[in-house]
Structures are given as C-alpha cells and as structure tokens.
C-alpha cells in the first residue's frame, strides 16, 4: 500500500461524505428510484440471471427500489455479509424479513453461500463514494469490495452506485484498488469500457 495516497483518499472521502450529508431526504428517495430505473433498463442487468447487490445504509444511494425491481424481474440476488476479517461472504436476498442486523449498522442475509459466490453473478453492483473517469472506485477504506471484485471473472459487468456529482473525480489509486466498468446515478449510467452489445 502506498501510504502517500492515504491522505488524499481520506480527504476525498471526507469531502464526499460531507456533501452526502447535505442532501435532502426527498432528493435521496427520488435519486434512488431514478438510479434503480436506469439499472433495471440496462442491457447487462436485463439479461443477467444473478445480480450481486447490497442493502444501502444512511446517505448511500438507496437500493430498496432496485432490490424490489430485481426480484420482480425474476433475478437471483446475492447480498454481502461482512466477515470478521473484512472479507465478504454472500447470501441470498429473500426480502426485508430475511435480513439480520450486523456490524456497522449493516443489514445482511441470514444464509451463507461463501466468499466465492460473487463469482457466480452476471452483474456485480457495489457501493462507493466516487469513481474516476477510468472506473477507479473510491470505497470506504476497508478493502472489502476490492477483495470481492478480485474474485469476479473478467468480463462480468461491475457497476458502482453513486450520487450525481461523484463520477469523474480524481480518485487516488493504490495497487490493491479494482476498477469497475460503470457507474449508475440518478442521471444515468456512465460506462468506462466498451458499450454493451
């Protein structure tokens, strides 16, 4: 890990989190529904059988409408379970009643499919704070999603969910950081690789 990058990452995280806390609740709800609409219409998601997603918390881009839409479309949805070492196990989304409270205010599925289950997903949707114009994602700093993305086969569509204004930022990069192929916001989907067929 290049320690020279850490202060720049910390500063960017602090800036994005401060901006997120200033967003009105009504705006967050509208943005979540718009983002879900863009993702559910994306060709990569439409043709996917299995989608790895997550349950949003706080001022993250909301995922409730997205999870409902994926279920309604007949998709198998995998959700992460945070392990003590910071890695991610995966379970199956079976609705709000099949979620249990976990560390750091997270809600997690009650079943466990193992850390390799993410490799079975056709689409992997991840949280983040920002993304560069080349798809380098800024997370919360624990490395959980970078480790999970390392298990995802090359060619799998990976997409970070963000708020408008968090795409195309100058994201400091460390050797362990993994890029994503797209970013979804209320304003639409930005792709960093070739357009879908």
C-alpha positions as CSV (number, residue, x, y, z in Angstrom):
1,X,0.0,0.0,0.0
2,X,1.4,3.4,-1.0
3,X,1.0,5.5,2.2
4,X,1.3,8.7,0.2
5,X,-2.1,8.0,-1.3
6,X,-3.9,7.6,2.1
7,X,-4.2,11.4,3.0
8,X,-5.6,12.2,-0.5
9,X,-8.1,9.3,-0.2
10,X,-9.1,10.4,3.3
11,X,-9.6,14.0,2.2
12,X,-11.8,12.9,-0.8
13,X,-13.8,10.5,1.4
14,X,-14.4,13.3,3.9
15,X,-15.5,15.7,1.2
16,X,-17.9,13.3,-0.4
17,X,-19.4,12.2,2.9
18,X,-19.9,15.9,3.9
19,X,-21.6,16.5,0.6
20,X,-23.9,13.5,1.0
21,X,-25.0,14.6,4.5
22,X,-26.2,17.9,3.0
23,X,-28.6,16.1,0.5
24,X,-32.3,16.5,1.4
25,X,-34.1,13.2,2.2
26,X,-36.6,13.8,-0.6
27,X,-33.8,14.1,-3.1
28,X,-32.3,10.9,-1.8
29,X,-35.5,9.0,-2.4
30,X,-36.1,10.4,-5.8
31,X,-32.5,9.7,-6.8
32,X,-32.7,6.1,-5.6
33,X,-35.8,5.4,-7.7
34,X,-34.2,7.1,-10.8
35,X,-31.0,5.1,-10.3
36,X,-33.0,1.8,-10.0
37,X,-34.8,2.6,-13.2
38,X,-31.6,3.1,-15.1
39,X,-30.1,-0.1,-13.8
40,X,-33.2,-2.2,-14.4
41,X,-33.3,-0.9,-18.0
42,X,-29.6,-1.6,-18.6
43,X,-29.0,-4.4,-21.1
44,X,-26.4,-6.0,-18.7
45,X,-29.0,-6.2,-15.9
46,X,-31.9,-7.2,-18.2
47,X,-30.0,-10.3,-19.4
48,X,-28.5,-11.3,-16.1
49,X,-29.8,-14.3,-14.2
50,X,-27.9,-13.5,-11.0
51,X,-27.1,-10.0,-9.6
52,X,-24.8,-9.3,-6.6
53,X,-26.1,-6.1,-4.9
54,X,-26.2,-4.7,-1.4
55,X,-28.6,-3.1,1.2
56,X,-27.8,0.6,1.4
57,X,-27.5,2.5,4.7
58,X,-27.6,6.1,5.6
59,X,-27.0,8.6,2.8
60,X,-25.7,6.0,0.4
61,X,-27.6,5.8,-2.9
62,X,-30.7,3.9,-1.9
63,X,-31.2,0.3,-3.1
64,X,-34.7,-0.6,-1.8
65,X,-36.4,0.1,-5.1
66,X,-33.6,-1.6,-7.0
67,X,-33.8,-4.8,-4.9
68,X,-37.6,-4.9,-5.4
69,X,-37.2,-4.4,-9.1
70,X,-34.6,-7.1,-9.4
71,X,-36.9,-9.5,-7.6
72,X,-39.9,-8.6,-9.7
73,X,-37.8,-9.2,-12.8
74,X,-37.1,-12.8,-11.6
75,X,-33.4,-12.2,-10.8
76,X,-31.5,-14.2,-8.2
77,X,-30.0,-11.5,-5.9
78,X,-26.9,-12.0,-3.8
79,X,-26.1,-9.7,-0.9
80,X,-22.9,-9.4,1.1
81,X,-22.2,-10.5,4.7
82,X,-19.2,-8.7,6.3
83,X,-16.8,-11.2,7.8
84,X,-14.6,-10.5,10.9
85,X,-11.5,-10.2,8.6
86,X,-13.3,-7.6,6.4
87,X,-13.9,-10.0,3.6
88,X,-17.4,-10.5,2.1
89,X,-19.4,-13.7,2.3
90,X,-22.6,-13.8,0.3
91,X,-26.2,-14.8,0.9
92,X,-29.5,-14.7,-0.9
93,X,-31.9,-11.8,-0.9
94,X,-35.3,-13.1,0.3
95,X,-36.9,-9.8,1.3
96,X,-36.5,-7.5,4.3
97,X,-37.7,-10.1,6.7
98,X,-34.7,-12.4,5.9
99,X,-32.2,-9.8,6.8
100,X,-30.4,-9.6,10.2
101,X,-28.6,-6.6,11.8
102,X,-24.9,-6.8,11.6
103,X,-21.8,-4.8,12.5
104,X,-21.5,-1.1,11.4
105,X,-25.3,-0.7,11.0
106,X,-25.4,-3.1,8.1
107,X,-28.3,-5.5,7.3
108,X,-27.2,-8.9,6.0
109,X,-28.9,-12.0,4.6
110,X,-29.2,-14.9,7.1
111,X,-27.8,-17.6,4.8
112,X,-24.2,-18.1,3.8
113,X,-23.0,-19.1,0.3
114,X,-19.3,-18.4,0.8
115,X,-16.9,-15.8,-0.4
116,X,-16.6,-17.3,-3.9
117,X,-20.4,-16.9,-4.5
118,X,-19.9,-13.4,-6.0
119,X,-18.1,-15.1,-8.9
120,X,-21.4,-16.7,-10.0
121,X,-23.0,-13.3,-10.5
122,X,-23.6,-12.0,-14.1
123,X,-23.7,-8.4,-12.7
124,X,-22.0,-7.0,-9.6
125,X,-23.3,-3.8,-8.1
126,X,-21.1,-2.2,-5.5
127,X,-21.3,0.8,-3.1
128,X,-18.7,3.6,-3.3
129,X,-18.1,7.2,-2.7
130,X,-16.6,8.3,-6.0
131,X,-15.3,7.0,-9.3
132,X,-12.7,8.3,-11.7
133,X,-13.1,8.8,-15.4
134,X,-11.4,5.5,-15.9
135,X,-13.5,3.5,-13.5
136,X,-11.3,3.6,-10.4
137,X,-13.7,3.4,-7.4
138,X,-13.2,5.0,-4.1
139,X,-14.7,3.0,-1.3
140,X,-14.9,3.4,2.5
141,X,-11.3,2.2,3.0
142,X,-11.8,-1.3,4.3
143,X,-10.9,-3.0,1.1
144,X,-13.9,-5.5,1.4
145,X,-15.2,-4.8,-2.1
146,X,-11.7,-4.7,-3.7
147,X,-11.2,-8.2,-2.4
148,X,-14.7,-9.3,-3.7
149,X,-14.1,-7.7,-7.1
150,X,-10.8,-9.7,-7.3
151,X,-13.0,-12.8,-7.3
152,X,-15.2,-11.6,-10.1
153,X,-14.4,-13.2,-13.5
154,X,-13.1,-10.8,-16.2
155,X,-15.9,-9.6,-18.4
156,X,-18.5,-9.5,-15.6
157,X,-20.3,-6.2,-15.6
158,X,-19.3,-4.3,-12.4
159,X,-21.1,-1.1,-11.5
160,X,-20.7,1.4,-8.6
161,X,-23.9,3.2,-7.4
162,X,-23.2,6.9,-6.7
163,X,-24.9,10.2,-6.4
164,X,-24.7,12.7,-9.3
165,X,-21.5,14.7,-9.0
166,X,-19.5,11.7,-7.7
167,X,-18.5,10.4,-11.2
168,X,-15.3,11.6,-12.9
169,X,-13.5,12.7,-9.8
170,X,-9.7,12.5,-9.4
171,X,-9.6,9.3,-7.3
172,X,-6.2,8.4,-5.8
173,X,-5.2,4.8,-6.7
174,X,-3.4,2.2,-4.8
175,X,-2.1,-1.2,-6.1
176,X,-5.0,-3.2,-4.5
177,X,-7.7,-1.0,-6.0
178,X,-10.0,-2.6,-8.5
179,X,-11.8,-0.7,-11.3
180,X,-15.4,-1.0,-12.2
181,X,-16.9,-1.0,-15.7
182,X,-19.7,1.5,-15.0
183,X,-21.3,4.0,-12.6
184,X,-25.0,4.4,-12.0
185,X,-26.5,7.6,-10.7
186,X,-29.9,9.3,-10.9
187,X,-28.7,11.0,-14.1
188,X,-27.9,7.7,-15.9
189,X,-25.2,5.1,-16.4
190,X,-21.6,6.0,-17.3
191,X,-19.7,3.2,-18.9
192,X,-15.9,3.1,-18.7
193,X,-15.4,0.3,-21.2
194,X,-16.9,-0.7,-24.5
195,X,-20.7,-0.1,-25.0
196,X,-22.9,-3.2,-24.5
197,X,-23.9,-5.3,-27.5
